[in-house]
Amino acid sequence: MDEHQEKMLADRIEALLFSEGGPLARAKLSKLLTCNDTELEEAFATLSGRLSGGLSIVVTEKEAALVVSKEAAPAVEEAYA
């Protein structure tokens, strides 16, 4: 997969995770995006590298999710306290 394809896959993962509002199974992401686990891992790394400020990505063995970053967590906690 070339750099452009990897960026496009990362963009699509970001959109799916955002719209889901919670974790998505890696198997479901692979199926929705028609990609293999290696391509998914590369796209996760690309997405993780470009997220800064308010959001972060958490990837486990079984799922992935967009979350509030450590840096932004205090402001979010205060806003909803």
C-alpha positions in Angstrom: 0.0 0.0 0.0 1.4 3.4 -1.0 1.4 6.5 1.2 -1.6 8.0 -0.5 -3.7 4.8 0.0 -2.5 4.6 3.6 -3.6 8.2 4.3 -7.0 7.5 2.6 -7.5 4.4 4.7 -6.6 6.3 7.9 -9.1 9.0 6.9 -11.9 6.4 6.5 -11.0 4.8 9.8 -11.2 8.2 11.5 -14.6 8.9 10.0 -16.0 5.5 10.9 -14.7 5.6 14.5 -16.0 9.2 14.9 -19.4 8.3 13.6 -19.6 5.1 15.7 -19.0 7.2 18.9 -17.3 4.2 20.5 -15.1 1.3 19.8 -15.3 -0.7 16.6 -14.1 -4.3 16.2 -11.0 -4.6 14.1 -12.7 -7.4 12.1 -15.6 -5.1 11.3 -13.3 -2.3 10.2 -11.3 -4.7 8.0 -14.6 -5.9 6.4 -16.0 -2.4 6.0 -12.8 -1.1 4.5 -11.8 -4.2 2.5 -8.3 -4.3 3.9 -6.1 -6.9 5.7 -4.8 -6.6 9.3 -1.3 -5.3 8.1 -3.0 -2.5 6.2 -5.2 -1.8 9.1 -2.2 -1.6 11.5 -0.3 0.8 9.1 -3.4 3.0 8.9 -3.8 3.0 12.7 -0.2 4.2 13.0 -0.8 6.9 10.4 -3.9 8.1 12.2 -2.2 8.0 15.6 0.7 10.1 14.2 -1.5 12.8 12.9 -4.0 13.1 15.8 -2.9 15.9 18.2 -4.5 18.1 20.7 -8.0 16.8 21.6 -8.2 13.3 20.3 -6.2 10.1 20.4 -6.8 6.6 19.0 -6.7 3.5 21.3 -6.1 0.2 19.5 -6.4 -3.1 21.3 -6.1 -6.7 20.0 -9.8 -6.7 19.2 -11.0 -3.1 18.6 -10.2 0.5 18.1 -11.7 3.8 19.3 -11.3 7.5 19.2 -10.9 8.9 22.7 -10.3 12.3 24.4 -6.5 12.8 24.7 -4.8 13.0 28.1 -4.0 16.6 27.4 -7.7 17.5 26.8 -9.2 15.2 29.4 -9.2 17.8 32.3 -11.1 20.4 30.2 -13.7 17.8 29.1 -14.1 16.5 32.7 -14.5 20.1 34.0 -17.1 20.9 31.3 -19.2 17.9 32.2 -18.7 18.0 35.9 
